[in-house]
Amino acid sequence: MHCSARFALLLSILLLGVPAWAQQAQTVTTPTPAPQDPQAVSVLNQALGVAGGATAIGTVTNYSATGNVTYHWNPDEQGSVTVRAMGPEAVRVDASLSNGVRSSAIQDGRTMVKAANGTVTQFPPQYPVPSSDAFPYQAPMFPGSLVLPHLVLTNVLNSATHSIAYEGIVQVDGRSVHDVRIQWIPVGAPEPANISEYATKDVFIDTTTFEISMIEEMVPKHTMRQVRYSNYTPVNGVMVPHSVSEQVGGQQTWDITISQIIFNSGIQDSDFVLQ
């Protein structure tokens, strides 16, 4: 909204009567954007181009994916699964298993898990935790990218609070990949040291196909989590990995095979509340 010339003149006159120290106090300092290495940015943009382009991926505000899941428990448990996400920050997984439905959801930095018997657990908990039992907790960055990893790229490339660094070419599962490190840089006071390690993701992008092969990050209790992506297939102009698997602490935890994914299906905030 534009001020009228008369209002602008009045404002300038009023400011002349304000002491210099008061005018300085009103100055708002714009935070310096987090550094983004040009080589890393180039790799991410190439990956987006191969996946359908930033515009096509940017139009996906939510998705619902269905398929099958195998949990590598003792013994393995198989069932059908639905993964719903809204934006990069909210995700819900519902698995129909032999003993019932197991659900988990992340929204607004909180994780909720509902067991097949109906018991709901929340992290961080709503009640005080003894210091002896406490551990640093922070929800993963961009949990909504669980089966659509390119949502990470579109968000960090347009973010002033995420640094992007090129870590070189490494080997993942016998393939050469670019290692691009993404870190959230909080505005203002820095996060405690025991939290900052959970604000970093490494995205591994194939040097030949520029497909995202794996995303790696630290989860609570200093444990490495790796999510692998393969079997990319186009869906409405976007390349979607139809095979997704997770390892935590070097142990395989689950595999998901996607049979269908629907974009922008009208998912609501309330869909991520487990009761």
C-alpha positions as CSV (number, residue, x, y, z in Angstrom):
1,M,0.0,0.0,0.0
2,H,1.5,3.4,-1.0
3,C,1.4,6.4,1.4
4,S,0.1,9.7,0.0
5,A,2.6,12.5,-0.6
6,R,1.0,14.5,2.3
7,F,1.4,11.6,4.7
8,A,5.0,11.0,3.6
9,L,5.8,14.7,4.3
10,L,4.1,14.6,7.7
11,L,6.0,11.4,8.6
12,S,9.4,13.0,7.6
13,I,8.6,16.1,9.8
14,L,7.7,13.9,12.7
15,L,11.0,11.9,12.3
16,L,12.9,15.1,12.4
17,G,11.7,15.6,16.0
18,V,12.8,12.1,17.1
19,P,16.2,11.7,18.7
20,A,18.8,10.0,16.5
21,W,19.2,7.1,19.0
22,A,15.5,6.4,18.8
23,Q,15.5,6.4,15.0
24,Q,18.4,3.9,15.1
25,A,16.5,1.7,17.5
26,Q,13.7,1.4,15.0
27,T,16.0,0.1,12.3
28,V,15.3,-3.5,11.5
29,T,18.4,-5.6,10.6
30,T,17.7,-8.0,7.8
31,P,19.4,-11.4,8.5
32,T,22.1,-12.4,6.1
33,P,20.8,-15.3,3.9
34,A,22.4,-18.7,4.5
35,P,25.2,-19.4,2.1
36,Q,24.4,-21.5,-1.0
37,D,27.3,-22.9,-3.0
38,P,26.8,-22.4,-6.7
39,Q,28.0,-25.9,-7.6
40,A,25.6,-27.4,-5.1
41,V,22.7,-25.2,-6.4
42,S,23.5,-26.3,-10.0
43,V,23.3,-30.0,-9.0
44,L,20.0,-29.5,-7.3
45,N,18.6,-27.6,-10.2
46,Q,19.7,-30.4,-12.6
47,A,18.0,-32.9,-10.4
48,L,14.8,-30.9,-10.4
49,G,15.0,-30.6,-14.2
50,V,15.2,-34.3,-14.6
51,A,12.3,-34.8,-12.2
52,G,9.9,-32.6,-14.2
53,G,11.1,-29.1,-13.3
54,A,10.7,-26.8,-10.3
55,T,7.4,-25.4,-11.6
56,A,5.7,-28.9,-11.9
57,I,7.0,-30.0,-8.5
58,G,6.2,-26.7,-6.9
59,T,2.5,-27.1,-7.8
60,V,2.3,-30.2,-5.6
61,T,0.8,-28.9,-2.3
62,N,-0.2,-32.4,-1.0
63,Y,-0.2,-36.0,-2.1
64,S,-1.7,-39.4,-1.1
65,A,0.3,-42.5,-2.0
66,T,-0.8,-46.1,-1.6
67,G,1.0,-49.4,-1.9
68,N,2.6,-52.1,0.2
69,V,5.0,-52.0,3.1
70,T,7.3,-54.5,4.7
71,Y,8.5,-53.8,8.3
72,H,11.7,-55.7,9.1
73,W,10.8,-56.6,12.6
74,N,11.3,-60.1,14.1
75,P,9.6,-61.6,12.1
76,D,8.9,-59.4,9.1
77,E,5.4,-57.9,8.9
78,Q,3.7,-57.0,5.6
79,G,0.6,-55.1,4.8
80,S,-0.9,-52.3,2.7
81,V,0.1,-48.7,3.4
82,T,-1.1,-45.1,2.7
83,V,1.2,-42.2,2.9
84,R,-0.3,-38.7,3.0
85,A,1.6,-35.4,3.1
86,M,0.8,-31.7,3.0
87,G,3.5,-29.4,2.1
88,P,7.0,-30.3,3.2
89,E,6.3,-30.3,6.9
90,A,3.4,-32.8,7.5
91,V,3.2,-36.5,6.8
92,R,1.1,-39.4,7.9
93,V,1.7,-43.1,7.4
94,D,-1.1,-45.7,8.0
95,A,-0.1,-49.4,7.7
96,S,-2.8,-52.1,7.8
97,L,-1.0,-55.1,9.4
98,S,-2.2,-58.5,10.6
99,N,-2.9,-57.2,14.1
100,G,-4.5,-53.9,13.1
101,V,-3.6,-50.4,11.8
102,R,-0.3,-48.8,12.9
103,S,-0.2,-45.0,12.2
104,S,2.4,-42.3,12.6
105,A,2.2,-38.6,11.9
106,I,4.5,-35.6,12.0
107,Q,3.1,-32.1,12.0
108,D,4.3,-28.8,13.5
109,G,7.5,-30.4,14.8
110,R,5.7,-33.1,16.7
111,T,5.6,-36.8,16.1
112,M,2.7,-39.0,17.0
113,V,2.5,-42.8,16.8
114,K,-0.7,-44.8,17.2
115,A,-0.2,-48.5,17.9
116,A,-2.6,-51.2,16.6
117,N,-4.1,-51.4,20.1
118,G,-5.0,-47.7,20.0
119,T,-2.3,-46.4,22.3
120,V,-1.0,-43.0,21.1
121,T,2.6,-41.8,21.9
122,Q,3.8,-38.3,21.3
123,F,7.3,-36.8,20.9
124,P,8.2,-34.6,22.5
125,P,5.7,-35.7,25.2
126,Q,3.2,-33.3,26.7
127,Y,4.3,-34.1,30.3
128,P,7.6,-33.3,32.0
129,V,10.4,-35.8,31.4
130,P,13.0,-36.5,34.0
131,S,16.4,-35.2,32.9
132,S,17.8,-38.8,33.2
133,D,15.4,-39.9,30.5
134,A,15.4,-36.9,28.3
135,F,17.1,-36.9,24.9
136,P,17.2,-34.1,22.3
137,Y,14.3,-34.3,19.9
138,Q,13.6,-32.5,16.7
139,A,11.3,-33.6,13.9
140,P,13.1,-34.4,10.6
141,M,13.4,-31.5,8.2
142,F,10.8,-31.7,5.5
143,P,9.1,-34.9,6.6
144,G,6.4,-34.4,3.9
145,S,9.0,-35.4,1.3
146,L,9.0,-39.0,2.5
147,V,8.0,-40.5,-0.9
148,L,8.5,-37.3,-2.9
149,P,12.1,-36.3,-2.1
150,H,12.2,-33.4,-4.6
151,L,10.1,-31.4,-2.3
152,V,13.3,-30.9,-0.2
153,L,15.0,-29.3,-3.2
154,T,12.3,-26.9,-4.2
155,N,12.0,-25.7,-0.6
156,V,15.7,-25.2,0.2
157,L,16.5,-23.5,-3.1
158,N,13.9,-20.8,-2.2
159,S,15.0,-20.5,1.4
160,A,17.1,-17.9,3.1
161,T,17.6,-20.0,6.2
162,H,19.0,-23.2,4.6
163,S,22.7,-23.4,3.6
164,I,23.6,-25.6,0.6
165,A,27.1,-27.0,0.3
166,Y,28.8,-29.3,-2.3
167,E,30.6,-32.2,-0.5
168,G,32.0,-33.9,-3.6
169,I,31.3,-37.2,-5.4
170,V,31.0,-40.3,-3.2
171,Q,29.8,-43.9,-3.6
172,V,26.4,-45.1,-2.5
173,D,25.5,-48.7,-3.2
174,G,28.2,-48.9,-5.8
175,R,27.1,-45.8,-7.7
176,S,28.8,-42.5,-8.0
177,V,26.6,-39.7,-6.5
178,H,26.9,-36.0,-5.8
179,D,26.7,-35.3,-2.1
180,V,24.9,-32.0,-1.4
181,R,24.6,-31.0,2.3
182,I,21.6,-28.9,3.4
183,Q,21.6,-27.3,6.8
184,W,19.0,-25.2,8.6
185,I,20.6,-22.0,9.9
186,P,18.2,-20.5,12.5
187,V,17.6,-16.8,12.5
188,G,18.7,-15.1,15.7
189,A,20.1,-17.1,18.6
190,P,21.8,-20.4,17.5
191,E,20.2,-23.7,18.3
192,P,21.8,-25.7,21.2
193,A,24.7,-27.9,20.0
194,N,22.7,-31.1,20.8
195,I,20.0,-30.0,18.4
196,S,22.0,-28.6,15.5
197,E,23.1,-32.1,14.3
198,Y,19.5,-32.9,13.6
199,A,19.1,-29.8,11.3
200,T,21.3,-31.3,8.5
201,K,20.4,-33.5,5.5
202,D,22.7,-34.9,2.9
203,V,21.1,-35.5,-0.5
204,F,22.9,-38.0,-2.8
205,I,22.2,-37.4,-6.5
206,D,23.3,-39.9,-9.2
207,T,26.1,-38.3,-11.3
208,T,24.6,-39.9,-14.5
209,T,20.8,-39.8,-14.2
210,F,20.6,-37.0,-11.6
211,E,18.0,-39.0,-9.8
212,I,17.9,-38.7,-6.0
213,S,19.4,-42.0,-4.7
214,M,19.4,-41.4,-1.0
215,I,18.8,-38.8,1.7
216,E,20.7,-39.1,5.0
217,E,20.1,-37.4,8.3
218,M,20.6,-37.8,12.0
219,V,17.7,-38.7,14.2
220,P,17.4,-38.6,18.0
221,K,20.0,-40.3,20.1
222,H,22.7,-39.6,17.4
223,T,21.5,-42.3,15.1
224,M,21.9,-42.1,11.3
225,R,18.8,-42.5,9.2
226,Q,19.0,-43.2,5.4
227,V,16.1,-43.3,3.0
228,R,16.8,-44.8,-0.5
229,Y,14.8,-44.1,-3.6
230,S,14.5,-46.0,-6.9
231,N,12.2,-47.1,-9.7
232,Y,11.3,-43.6,-10.8
233,T,8.2,-43.4,-12.9
234,P,6.5,-40.3,-14.3
235,V,3.2,-39.2,-12.7
236,N,1.5,-36.1,-14.1
237,G,4.8,-34.8,-15.3
238,V,6.7,-35.5,-12.1
239,M,9.2,-38.3,-11.6
240,V,8.1,-40.3,-8.5
241,P,10.2,-43.0,-6.9
242,H,8.0,-46.1,-6.6
243,S,10.4,-47.9,-4.3
244,V,11.4,-46.3,-1.0
245,S,13.3,-48.0,1.9
246,E,14.7,-46.9,5.2
247,Q,17.7,-47.8,7.3
248,V,18.2,-46.6,10.9
249,G,21.5,-47.2,12.6
250,G,22.5,-49.5,9.7
251,Q,19.5,-51.7,10.2
252,Q,16.8,-52.1,7.5
253,T,13.5,-50.9,9.0
254,W,11.0,-50.8,6.2
255,D,10.4,-51.0,2.5
256,I,7.5,-49.3,0.6
257,T,6.4,-50.1,-2.9
258,I,4.1,-47.4,-4.3
259,S,1.4,-48.5,-6.6
260,Q,-0.5,-45.2,-6.9
261,I,0.1,-41.5,-6.0
262,I,-2.4,-38.7,-6.3
263,F,-1.4,-35.0,-6.1
264,N,-3.5,-32.2,-4.6
265,S,-6.3,-34.5,-3.4
266,G,-7.7,-32.0,-0.8
267,I,-5.8,-33.2,2.3
268,Q,-6.6,-31.2,5.5
269,D,-4.6,-30.3,8.7
270,S,-7.0,-32.5,10.7
271,D,-5.8,-35.6,8.7
272,F,-2.5,-35.4,10.7
273,V,-4.1,-35.7,14.1
274,L,-4.0,-39.1,15.7
275,Q,-6.7,-39.8,18.3
